[in-house]
Amino acid sequence: MHPAFSVIFLTTLIGAGQGLFLALFTGQIFSQFKMMPAQHDVNFFIWGSALAILLLCVGLLASFFHLGHPERAWRTATKWRTSWLSREVIALPAAIVTIAAYGAAHYFGWTAPIFTMPGGTGIDATLLLGLAATVATYALFICTGMIYGCIKFLQEWHTPLTVINFILLGTASGFTVATALSAYLQTGLVSFYANWAILFTVAALIFRIASMVRNRNINPKSDLRSAIGINHNNIRQMAQGSMGGSFNTREYFHGKSKSFVKSIKYIFLVLAFLIPILFLVLSLNNPAYFIPLIAVAVQYVGLIAERWYFFADANHPQNLYYQQIS
């Protein structure tokens, strides 16, 4: 498939925003239920929520560059019963609104317990809003992943690994951002978030490799016979099937050499996983905020390469006809 950079920026930016919110709420849950010392730095939750919303909004803005008629974008939400894209269009604003409410609750100090659990833990508005935002965040992850995972004829995408990778990559990048933000604000949570970021990055690496191994062993359901509707054992293609450029040759094939695509694979494995893990490990014993900030920058470049490869790796069946010889 042809990788559209507007969609690449959309998916990577909103993924980081979702992961950042999950990092914020995870820290609050651990603190609230006394699994780590109580955190009283409200600015971390306020600025973290603001940054998560910024990432989500910039990602949403990037998506408009992929539309032929942006003024009609609202119509995409009308098919929510059958379309994962429509569901994503609903889930994304829901995530933005609930995360904004979560940040606002911290800003206005709505921390008085609404009710108390049997163990004595007070449940306030920030926890309830955080829970609602968590549901919206995971709904958005699932909708975004299923946009691609539900396409049966693109065998590289039609697997649960697609959704899993969207969740893990977004969560890993979000926790890395939380590590850098914690170091910058000096909240004392750098080690907590760095350890979680390392864990999610390693998990994301394992599942991403699993998806690549699976894709290399796929048995294509289509061949030249099914492409042209002729059931004959001796078919040899002599021409591309199109005398010049067309929508089919532009939008369903990336146009790059196999060596270029292979190089992108190794680039994203190093930049999205190995180097960030190294800098996150270094940040465990060094409070300097520029160390996890480097991890954020390098990892995001790697995620752009990973998402480019994700699209380029999917081989549309029509390429059997249009791209076999060019």
C-alpha positions as CSV (number, residue, x, y, z in Angstrom):
1,M,0.0,0.0,0.0
2,H,1.0,3.6,-0.5
3,P,1.9,5.2,2.9
4,A,0.0,8.5,3.3
5,F,2.0,10.7,5.7
6,S,-1.2,12.4,7.0
7,V,-2.4,9.0,8.2
8,I,1.1,8.2,9.5
9,F,1.2,11.4,11.6
10,L,-2.5,10.8,12.7
11,T,-1.9,7.3,14.1
12,T,1.5,8.0,15.7
13,L,0.5,11.3,17.3
14,I,-2.8,10.1,18.7
15,G,-1.2,6.9,19.9
16,A,1.4,8.9,21.9
17,G,-1.4,11.1,23.3
18,Q,-3.4,8.1,24.4
19,G,-0.4,6.4,25.9
20,L,0.5,9.6,27.8
21,F,-2.9,9.8,29.4
22,L,-2.7,6.1,30.3
23,A,0.6,6.8,32.0
24,L,-0.9,9.7,34.0
25,F,-3.8,7.6,35.2
26,T,-1.6,4.7,36.0
27,G,0.5,6.8,38.2
28,Q,-2.5,8.2,39.9
29,I,-4.0,4.7,40.5
30,F,-0.7,3.4,42.0
31,S,-0.6,6.4,44.2
32,Q,-4.3,6.4,45.2
33,F,-4.2,2.7,46.1
34,K,-0.9,3.2,48.1
35,M,1.2,1.0,45.7
36,M,3.7,3.9,45.7
37,P,4.1,7.2,47.7
38,A,1.3,9.7,47.3
39,Q,1.9,12.3,44.6
40,H,0.9,15.8,45.3
41,D,2.3,17.6,42.2
42,V,-1.0,18.6,40.5
43,N,1.0,20.3,37.7
44,F,2.1,17.0,36.4
45,F,-1.4,15.8,35.8
46,I,-2.5,19.2,34.4
47,W,0.4,19.6,32.0
48,G,0.4,16.0,31.1
49,S,-3.3,16.1,30.2
50,A,-2.8,19.3,28.2
51,L,0.1,17.6,26.3
52,A,-2.0,14.5,25.6
53,I,-4.8,16.7,24.3
54,L,-2.3,18.6,22.1
55,L,-1.0,15.4,20.6
56,L,-4.5,14.1,19.9
57,C,-5.6,17.4,18.3
58,V,-2.5,17.7,16.1
59,G,-3.1,14.1,15.0
60,L,-6.7,14.9,14.2
61,L,-5.6,18.0,12.3
62,A,-3.1,15.9,10.3
63,S,-5.9,13.6,9.2
64,F,-7.7,16.4,7.3
65,F,-4.8,16.5,4.8
66,H,-5.9,13.1,3.6
67,L,-9.4,14.1,2.8
68,G,-10.5,15.3,-0.6
69,H,-13.3,17.3,0.9
70,P,-12.5,18.2,4.5
71,E,-15.7,20.2,4.9
72,R,-17.6,16.8,4.6
73,A,-15.5,15.2,7.4
74,W,-18.5,15.2,9.8
75,R,-20.3,12.7,7.5
76,T,-17.8,10.0,8.4
77,A,-19.5,9.5,11.7
78,T,-22.8,8.6,10.2
79,K,-21.9,4.9,9.5
80,W,-20.9,4.0,13.0
81,R,-23.0,0.8,12.9
82,T,-20.8,-0.8,10.2
83,S,-17.6,1.2,9.8
84,W,-14.6,1.2,12.1
85,L,-13.5,4.5,10.6
86,S,-16.8,6.1,11.7
87,R,-16.3,4.6,15.2
88,E,-12.8,6.1,15.3
89,V,-14.3,9.5,14.4
90,I,-16.6,9.3,17.4
91,A,-14.0,7.8,19.8
92,L,-11.3,10.4,19.1
93,P,-13.4,13.4,20.2
94,A,-14.7,11.4,23.1
95,A,-11.1,10.7,24.2
96,I,-10.2,14.4,23.9
97,V,-13.2,15.5,25.9
98,T,-12.8,13.0,28.7
99,I,-9.0,13.7,29.0
100,A,-9.8,17.4,29.1
101,A,-12.3,16.8,31.8
102,Y,-9.7,14.7,33.7
103,G,-7.1,17.5,33.5
104,A,-9.7,20.1,34.5
105,A,-10.7,18.1,37.5
106,H,-7.1,18.2,38.7
107,Y,-6.8,22.0,37.8
108,F,-9.9,22.9,39.9
109,G,-9.0,20.6,42.7
110,W,-12.0,18.3,42.5
111,T,-10.3,15.8,44.8
112,A,-12.8,15.5,47.6
113,P,-14.0,11.9,47.9
114,I,-17.4,11.2,46.4
115,F,-17.5,7.9,48.2
116,T,-15.2,5.6,50.0
117,M,-14.3,2.0,49.1
118,P,-14.3,-0.7,51.8
119,G,-10.5,-0.5,52.2
120,G,-10.7,3.2,53.0
121,T,-9.7,4.5,49.6
122,G,-11.6,7.6,48.6
123,I,-12.9,7.9,45.1
124,D,-13.0,11.4,43.7
125,A,-14.0,13.0,40.5
126,T,-10.5,12.7,39.0
127,L,-10.6,8.9,39.3
128,L,-14.1,8.6,37.8
129,L,-13.2,10.9,34.9
130,G,-9.9,9.1,34.5
131,L,-11.8,5.8,34.3
132,A,-14.1,7.2,31.6
133,A,-11.1,8.6,29.7
134,T,-9.4,5.2,29.9
135,V,-12.5,3.5,28.3
136,A,-12.5,6.1,25.6
137,T,-8.8,5.7,25.0
138,Y,-8.9,2.0,24.6
139,A,-12.0,2.3,22.4
140,L,-10.0,4.6,20.2
141,F,-7.0,2.2,20.1
142,I,-9.3,-0.6,19.0
143,C,-11.2,1.4,16.4
144,T,-7.9,2.7,14.9
145,G,-6.4,-0.8,14.7
146,M,-9.6,-2.4,13.4
147,I,-9.7,0.1,10.5
148,Y,-6.9,-2.0,9.1
149,G,-7.3,-5.2,10.9
150,C,-10.8,-5.8,9.5
151,I,-9.7,-5.7,5.8
152,K,-9.7,-9.5,5.0
153,F,-8.0,-9.2,1.6
154,L,-5.0,-7.5,3.0
155,Q,-3.6,-10.5,4.8
156,E,-0.7,-8.6,6.4
157,W,-3.2,-6.5,8.3
158,H,-6.0,-9.0,8.9
159,T,-4.8,-10.3,12.3
160,P,-5.3,-9.5,16.0
161,L,-1.6,-8.5,16.0
162,T,-2.6,-5.3,14.2
163,V,-4.7,-4.0,17.1
164,I,-2.2,-5.3,19.7
165,N,0.6,-3.4,18.0
166,F,-1.3,-0.2,17.8
167,I,-2.1,-0.4,21.5
168,L,1.5,-1.4,22.6
169,L,3.3,1.1,20.3
170,G,1.0,4.0,21.4
171,T,1.3,3.0,25.1
172,A,5.1,2.6,24.9
173,S,5.5,6.1,23.3
174,G,3.1,7.7,25.8
175,F,5.0,6.3,28.8
176,T,8.3,7.5,27.3
177,V,6.8,11.0,27.0
178,A,5.6,10.7,30.6
179,T,9.1,9.8,31.7
180,A,10.5,13.0,30.0
181,L,7.7,15.2,31.4
182,S,8.3,13.8,34.9
183,A,12.0,14.5,34.7
184,Y,11.4,18.0,33.4
185,L,8.9,18.8,36.2
186,Q,11.0,16.9,38.8
187,T,8.1,14.9,40.2
188,G,10.2,12.0,41.4
189,L,8.4,9.6,39.1
190,V,11.1,9.2,36.5
191,S,12.1,5.7,37.5
192,F,8.4,4.6,37.8
193,Y,7.6,5.8,34.3
194,A,10.9,4.7,32.8
195,N,10.5,1.1,34.0
196,W,7.0,1.0,32.6
197,A,8.1,2.6,29.3
198,I,10.9,-0.1,29.0
199,L,8.4,-2.8,29.7
200,F,5.9,-1.6,27.1
201,T,8.7,-0.9,24.5
202,V,10.0,-4.5,24.9
203,A,6.5,-5.9,24.7
204,A,5.9,-3.8,21.6
205,L,9.1,-5.1,20.0
206,I,8.2,-8.7,20.7
207,F,4.7,-8.4,19.1
208,R,6.0,-6.3,16.2
209,I,8.6,-9.0,15.4
210,A,5.8,-11.6,15.7
211,S,3.7,-9.7,13.2
212,M,6.7,-9.5,10.7
213,V,7.4,-13.2,11.1
214,R,3.8,-14.0,10.5
215,N,3.7,-11.8,7.4
216,R,6.8,-13.4,5.9
217,N,5.1,-16.8,6.1
218,I,1.8,-15.8,4.6
219,N,0.4,-17.9,1.7
220,P,-1.2,-15.4,-0.6
221,K,-4.9,-16.2,-1.4
222,S,-4.6,-14.5,-4.8
223,D,-2.4,-15.2,-7.8
224,L,-2.2,-14.2,-11.4
225,R,-5.0,-16.6,-12.3
226,S,-7.4,-15.1,-9.9
227,A,-6.2,-11.6,-10.8
228,I,-7.4,-11.9,-14.4
229,G,-10.1,-14.6,-13.9
230,I,-8.4,-17.3,-16.1
231,N,-7.7,-20.7,-14.5
232,H,-4.7,-21.9,-16.4
233,N,-1.4,-23.3,-15.1
234,N,0.8,-21.5,-17.6
235,I,0.2,-17.7,-17.3
236,R,3.0,-15.3,-18.0
237,Q,2.6,-11.5,-17.6
238,M,4.2,-9.5,-20.3
239,A,3.1,-6.0,-19.4
240,Q,2.1,-4.0,-16.3
241,G,-1.6,-3.8,-17.3
242,S,-1.6,0.0,-17.5
243,M,0.1,2.1,-20.2
244,G,0.7,5.0,-17.8
245,G,0.2,6.2,-14.2
246,S,-3.2,5.7,-12.7
247,F,-5.0,5.8,-9.3
248,N,-4.3,2.0,-9.0
249,T,-0.6,2.3,-9.5
250,R,-0.2,5.4,-7.3
251,E,-2.4,4.5,-4.3
252,Y,-2.0,0.8,-3.9
253,F,1.8,0.5,-4.2
254,H,4.5,2.5,-2.5
255,G,6.8,2.6,-5.6
256,K,10.0,1.8,-3.6
257,S,12.5,-0.9,-4.1
258,K,12.7,-4.0,-1.9
259,S,16.0,-2.9,-0.6
260,F,14.6,0.4,0.5
261,V,11.6,-1.2,2.3
262,K,14.0,-3.6,4.0
263,S,16.2,-0.8,5.2
264,I,13.2,1.0,6.7
265,K,12.5,-2.2,8.6
266,Y,15.9,-2.2,10.3
267,I,15.7,1.6,10.8
268,F,12.5,1.4,12.8
269,L,13.6,-1.6,14.8
270,V,16.6,0.4,16.0
271,L,15.0,3.8,16.4
272,A,11.6,2.9,17.8
273,F,12.9,0.2,20.2
274,L,16.6,-0.3,20.8
275,I,17.8,3.2,21.2
276,P,14.8,4.4,23.3
277,I,15.3,1.5,25.7
278,L,19.0,2.4,26.1
279,F,18.2,6.0,27.0
280,L,15.3,5.0,29.3
281,V,17.7,2.7,31.1
282,L,20.2,5.6,31.5
283,S,17.4,7.8,32.9
284,L,16.8,5.4,35.7
285,N,20.0,6.7,37.5
286,N,20.2,10.1,35.9
287,P,17.7,12.9,36.7
288,A,18.6,15.0,33.7
289,Y,15.4,15.5,31.6
290,F,17.2,15.7,28.3
291,I,18.0,11.9,28.5
292,P,14.4,10.7,28.3
293,L,13.7,13.6,25.9
294,I,16.2,12.1,23.5
295,A,14.4,8.8,23.9
296,V,11.1,10.6,23.0
297,A,12.5,12.2,19.9
298,V,14.3,9.1,18.6
299,Q,11.4,6.9,19.3
300,Y,8.9,9.1,17.5
301,V,11.1,9.1,14.4
302,G,11.3,5.4,14.6
303,L,7.5,5.2,14.9
304,I,7.1,7.2,11.7
305,A,9.4,4.7,10.0
306,E,7.4,1.8,11.6
307,R,4.1,3.1,10.4
308,W,5.5,3.7,6.9
309,Y,6.6,0.1,6.8
310,F,3.3,-1.0,8.2
311,F,1.5,0.5,5.1
312,A,4.2,-0.5,2.6
313,D,4.3,-4.1,3.9
314,A,0.6,-4.6,3.0
315,N,0.4,-6.0,-0.5
316,H,-2.9,-5.2,-2.2
317,P,-4.1,-8.1,-4.4
318,Q,-4.5,-5.7,-7.4
319,N,-0.7,-5.3,-7.4
320,L,-0.6,-8.8,-8.9
321,Y,-2.0,-7.2,-12.1
322,Y,-0.6,-3.7,-12.0
323,Q,2.8,-4.1,-10.3
324,Q,4.0,-7.5,-11.4
325,I,6.0,-5.9,-14.2
326,S,6.7,-2.2,-14.4
